[in-house]
Amino acid sequence: MMEYLSSIEDTVAGWYNNLPQPPRIFKRWLVDNVWWVIVIAVVLGVLGLLATLKDVSMSGLNYSFTLRGIFSTMDQAAVTITFLISIAVVVINTFSISPLRNKYKIGWKLLFTSLMLSVLSLAVAVVLTFDIGSFISGAISAAITGYLLFSFRDQYVVHSIKSGAKKKATKK
């Protein structure tokens, strides 16, 4: 699984390598402060999950046919699947905070995994609900997030748990 994710990472890195890079001072700020941004994102994510859970429980998530027929069931399935993926994203982001704070490469890889799960959630939602507007806004958001994420990819160090040693990550 990790090899597959690494091959996706290398492919996506190729897309972003040819784009103009943000100023060095901005990249440095991102590297130093991204863990704070993730703390805020986790808190907002938990609040969003709680709000979604409240809405879902109030509607009863009834899978019966309504006036809209099959689309109602598809909408409910999309909500359920994206809700479960969102839980995974919040958990992964939570685990990424400490490594990001210490500038370890595993923190960056966890953020990348979170981004890939978000894209998967977007794809599931668009297939099940046919909501093109959400797809466009989600795709733009994912592209900007990917751009920022790959702009500081090389700033993190590989950390060996056994020896506690750090070495500068190499660009692939």
Backbone torsions as a table, in degrees:
resi	resn	phi	psi	omega
1	MET	NA	-42.4	-178.6
2	MET	-67.4	-33.5	178.1
3	GLU	-65.4	-40.0	179.3
4	TYR	-64.3	-43.7	178.6
5	LEU	-64.8	-37.3	177.8
6	SER	-66.1	-36.9	178.1
7	SER	-68.7	-36.8	175.1
8	ILE	-64.3	-42.6	179.3
9	GLU	-59.0	-45.2	179.8
10	ASP	-64.4	-39.2	178.3
11	THR	-63.8	-47.4	-179.2
12	VAL	-65.7	-37.7	178.1
13	ALA	-59.5	-37.1	177.5
14	GLY	-62.2	-34.9	178.2
15	TRP	-66.6	-41.4	-173.9
16	TYR	-85.6	-20.4	-177.7
17	ASN	-63.0	-29.2	-177.2
18	ASN	-86.3	-5.1	179.4
19	LEU	-84.8	155.2	175.4
20	PRO	-60.7	139.8	-178.3
21	GLN	-91.4	147.3	176.4
22	PRO	-66.5	162.9	179.5
23	PRO	-57.5	148.4	-177.9
24	ARG	-56.8	-38.6	-179.1
25	ILE	-65.7	-35.8	177.5
26	PHE	-68.4	-41.8	177.4
27	LYS	-61.2	-43.0	179.5
28	ARG	-62.4	-42.7	178.8
29	TRP	-62.2	-43.5	178.4
30	LEU	-59.7	-46.6	-179.4
31	VAL	-61.1	-43.2	-178.0
32	ASP	-72.6	-27.9	-171.1
33	ASN	-119.6	0.7	-176.4
34	VAL	-62.1	-30.7	179.9
35	TRP	-64.5	-33.3	175.1
36	TRP	-66.9	-41.4	178.1
37	VAL	-60.9	-39.5	179.4
38	ILE	-70.1	-36.7	175.2
39	VAL	-58.7	-46.0	178.9
40	ILE	-63.7	-42.2	179.5
41	ALA	-63.6	-38.1	178.3
42	VAL	-65.2	-45.4	179.1
43	VAL	-61.1	-47.5	178.6
44	LEU	-65.0	-35.4	177.7
45	GLY	-64.5	-42.7	177.5
46	VAL	-63.6	-42.8	178.1
47	LEU	-62.8	-40.9	177.3
48	GLY	-64.0	-41.3	177.9
49	LEU	-63.8	-41.1	178.1
50	LEU	-64.2	-41.0	178.1
51	ALA	-64.9	-41.6	178.4
52	THR	-64.8	-42.1	178.8
53	LEU	-61.6	-40.4	177.9
54	LYS	-63.6	-46.0	179.8
55	ASP	-63.5	-42.1	-179.6
56	VAL	-66.3	-42.1	-179.0
57	SER	-68.9	-31.7	179.0
58	MET	-72.5	-32.8	179.4
59	SER	-83.6	-14.5	178.1
60	GLY	80.5	-3.5	-177.6
61	LEU	41.5	55.7	-177.5
62	ASN	-79.1	121.2	-177.8
63	TYR	-91.1	23.6	178.2
64	SER	-85.4	162.6	178.1
65	PHE	-74.1	142.3	176.1
66	THR	-122.0	-164.6	178.9
67	LEU	-58.9	-28.3	-179.2
68	ARG	-84.9	-4.9	175.6
69	GLY	68.6	-133.7	-174.3
70	ILE	-62.0	-28.9	-178.1
71	PHE	-64.7	-29.4	176.6
72	SER	-64.1	-43.7	178.8
73	THR	-65.3	-39.8	178.7
74	MET	-64.6	-41.7	177.5
75	ASP	-60.9	-44.4	-179.1
76	GLN	-66.4	-38.6	176.6
77	ALA	-64.8	-40.9	178.3
78	ALA	-62.0	-43.1	178.8
79	VAL	-61.6	-43.8	-178.7
80	THR	-64.6	-47.8	-177.6
81	ILE	-66.4	-45.9	-179.5
82	THR	-67.4	-31.1	176.3
83	PHE	-64.0	-45.3	179.8
84	LEU	-65.2	-40.4	176.9
85	ILE	-65.6	-37.9	179.1
86	SER	-63.5	-36.5	175.7
87	ILE	-61.1	-45.6	179.1
88	ALA	-61.1	-41.2	179.9
89	VAL	-62.5	-44.5	179.7
90	VAL	-63.9	-42.3	179.5
91	VAL	-64.2	-46.5	179.5
92	ILE	-62.3	-43.3	177.6
93	ASN	-61.6	-37.5	178.0
94	THR	-62.6	-44.0	178.7
95	PHE	-67.4	-21.7	-177.6
96	SER	-81.5	-14.7	-172.6
97	ILE	-61.2	-53.0	-177.8
98	SER	-62.8	-47.3	177.2
99	PRO	-62.6	-35.3	177.9
100	LEU	-65.7	-39.8	179.6
101	ARG	-61.8	-36.2	179.2
102	ASN	-89.9	3.2	177.9
103	LYS	61.9	41.0	176.5
104	TYR	-92.9	143.0	-177.6
105	LYS	-59.8	-31.5	-179.6
106	ILE	-62.1	-31.4	176.2
107	GLY	-63.8	-42.8	177.2
108	TRP	-64.1	-43.2	-179.4
109	LYS	-63.6	-35.9	175.9
110	LEU	-65.8	-39.3	175.9
111	LEU	-63.7	-40.1	178.1
112	PHE	-63.6	-42.9	177.0
113	THR	-60.2	-42.0	177.4
114	SER	-61.5	-41.8	177.5
115	LEU	-62.8	-43.2	179.6
116	MET	-64.1	-38.5	176.4
117	LEU	-65.9	-37.2	177.3
118	SER	-64.2	-39.9	177.0
119	VAL	-65.3	-40.6	176.2
120	LEU	-60.3	-43.5	178.3
121	SER	-61.3	-41.6	177.6
122	LEU	-61.9	-44.0	-179.8
123	ALA	-64.2	-42.8	178.6
124	VAL	-62.2	-45.0	-178.5
125	ALA	-63.0	-42.3	-178.2
126	VAL	-70.8	-34.7	178.4
127	VAL	-67.9	-39.6	-175.9
128	LEU	-84.1	-26.6	-174.9
129	THR	-114.4	-14.0	-179.0
130	PHE	57.9	32.7	-179.2
131	ASP	-91.2	95.3	-175.6
132	ILE	-68.4	-36.1	179.6
133	GLY	-61.4	-44.5	177.3
134	SER	-65.4	-36.7	178.7
135	PHE	-63.2	-45.5	-178.6
136	ILE	-63.9	-47.0	-179.5
137	SER	-66.7	-38.0	178.0
138	GLY	-67.4	-39.0	179.0
139	ALA	-66.5	-40.5	177.2
140	ILE	-63.8	-44.7	178.7
141	SER	-60.9	-44.7	179.7
142	ALA	-65.0	-38.2	179.4
143	ALA	-65.6	-42.9	178.7
144	ILE	-67.0	-43.0	178.0
145	THR	-61.1	-44.3	178.0
146	GLY	-61.7	-41.9	178.7
147	TYR	-59.1	-48.5	-180.0
148	LEU	-65.3	-42.3	-178.6
149	LEU	-62.3	-44.8	-178.6
150	PHE	-77.9	-14.7	178.5
151	SER	-70.1	-24.0	179.2
152	PHE	-120.2	20.2	-179.7
153	ARG	-57.0	-41.3	-175.5
154	ASP	-79.5	0.9	-177.0
155	GLN	-89.2	-4.8	-177.1
156	TYR	-101.3	152.3	-177.1
157	VAL	-105.4	148.9	174.2
158	VAL	-81.1	131.4	-176.6
159	HIS	-116.7	125.3	177.1
160	SER	-92.6	121.9	-177.6
161	ILE	-68.1	-37.9	-177.3
162	LYS	-63.9	-49.0	-174.8
163	SER	-97.0	-15.4	-176.3
164	GLY	73.0	8.4	-177.2
165	ALA	-81.5	151.6	176.9
166	LYS	-116.7	146.2	169.9
167	LYS	-142.3	146.7	-178.0
168	LYS	-63.3	132.1	178.7
169	ALA	-65.4	140.9	178.8
170	THR	-97.6	144.7	176.5
171	LYS	-74.0	140.0	175.9
172	LYS	-104.5	NA	NA
